[in-house]
Amino acid sequence: MDLATRRRRQALFLFFLLPGMGVSSWVTRTPDIRDGLEASTAQMGLILFGLSLGSMIGVLCSGRLVSRFGTKPVMGVGTALIVTSLAVISAGTLLSSAPLVTAGLFAFGAGIGGGEVAINVDATDVERITGKTTMPILHGCFSLGTVVGAGAGIAATAGGLPVHWHLAAVTLIAAAMLLYAVRAIPAGTGRSTPGQAGSGRPGPKLWKDTQLVLIGAVVLAMALAEGAASDWLPLLMVDGHGVDATAGSLVYTGFAAAMTIGRFGGAYFLDRFGRTAVVRASAVSGATGLLLVIFSDSAVLAGAAVLFWGLGASLGFPVALSAAGETGPDETARVSLVATIGYVAFLVGPPGLGFLGDHWGLRTAMLVVLAFVISAIFLAPAVDTRGRLAAMRDQRR
């Protein structure tokens, strides 16, 4: 691996780490944010709708933006929106303004929805150049960021640090990380040229590719499992299992730590057992964890089960993205399509759980997530692309 590629890979670590740190920073403070805004569960769902709306705009525009401008400017602008959003959420909590917090979440959603698709396209290119299984490790940096952010959130919650000061500090750190990382990303990756076959963006023909659609379904299930925990796990433990806010944040940190371990250790298991076996085992683990969290009345058992939930949700997203790029030509469009499905599930699905939770409780609402994760057990063979790769090699001869 040459020096430029090594620096690019290191920069991608930070581009994955930063949004993870950002999302867990405000997620661990959601009980305090809710109390400060005096919002009900349904009202929190409406506030989180700002995140959904922003993310929908981001993910729907990202493929075309990458195709036109390349990954670097889309990554830079998207991540800058994440940094800005943290400052807006901080101001909203200071002023106890639900509209301002909603606006901040809108900007966060637009940034992560648009920027993260570009980051994944760039990461897929690095994986192709190096010839190594690196996507799980890169996504592990996102999970590591959630651990770091959650740890700081727990300390801030336990120490009684106001949310606005906590998020203001995270904003400054994130801005410094962005300025350092963006310089190492080369221009032009993912950009379409007039003579290039393929548009670099998802089109109707890709939706007719059965294997690609099934890979998207795997991503949908596993990203929803991750997103549901990211948005609701602290409140699920506080409201559903009667623990205090600090303990709720600690359980979320355990989830994030399990995600991190699963992703950093995933390359070994993928190389040894293959994608299908690993994704299926992951879905079984996630379903087991969700079952115990939903149906167990023991807060201790539910908190421990979150570790199975986190391990189960860890590998589906990165493995499916790698598989998507290997299903045929126009890799950028294929990765963009599956990444878009994943981020819609991650960012848009969880707020809908808030409306269900307001009527039936958050524990009952998680049955929806459980159903999707169980479906991934049966859809796991879709991520095996060896047949498609062999066919493409034969066509090139």
Sequence and secondary structure as in RCSB ss.txt:
>XXXX:A:sequence
MDLATRRRRQALFLFFLLPGMGVSSWVTRTPDIRDGLEASTAQMGLILFGLSLGSMIGVLCSGRLVSRFGTKPVM
GVGTALIVTSLAVISAGTLLSSAPLVTAGLFAFGAGIGGGEVAINVDATDVERITGKTTMPILHGCFSLGTVVGA
GAGIAATAGGLPVHWHLAAVTLIAAAMLLYAVRAIPAGTGRSTPGQAGSGRPGPKLWKDTQLVLIGAVVLAMALA
EGAASDWLPLLMVDGHGVDATAGSLVYTGFAAAMTIGRFGGAYFLDRFGRTAVVRASAVSGATGLLLVIFSDSAV
LAGAAVLFWGLGASLGFPVALSAAGETGPDETARVSLVATIGYVAFLVGPPGLGFLGDHWGLRTAMLVVLAFVIS
AIFLAPAVDTRGRLAAMRDQRR
>XXXX:A:secstr
  HHHHHHHHHHHHHHHHHHHHHHHHHTTHHHHHHHHT  HHHHHHHHHHHHHHHHHHHHHHHHHHHHH HHHHH
HHHHHHHHHHHHHHHHHHHTT HHHHHHHHHHHHHHHHHHHHHHHHHHHHHHHHHTS  HHHHHHHHHHHHHHHH
HHHHHHHHTT  HHHHHHHHHHHHHHHHHHHGGGS S TT   TT SS SS  HHHHT HHHHHHHHHHHHHHHH
HHHHHHHHHHHHHHHH   HHHHHHHHHHHHHHHHHHHHHHHHHHHHH HHHHHHHHHHHHHHHHHHHHH   HH
HHHHHHHHHHHHHSSHHHHHHHHHTTSSS HHHHHHHHHHHHHHHHHTHHHHHHHHHHHH HHHHHHHHHHHHHH
HHHHGGGG  HHHHHHHHHHH 
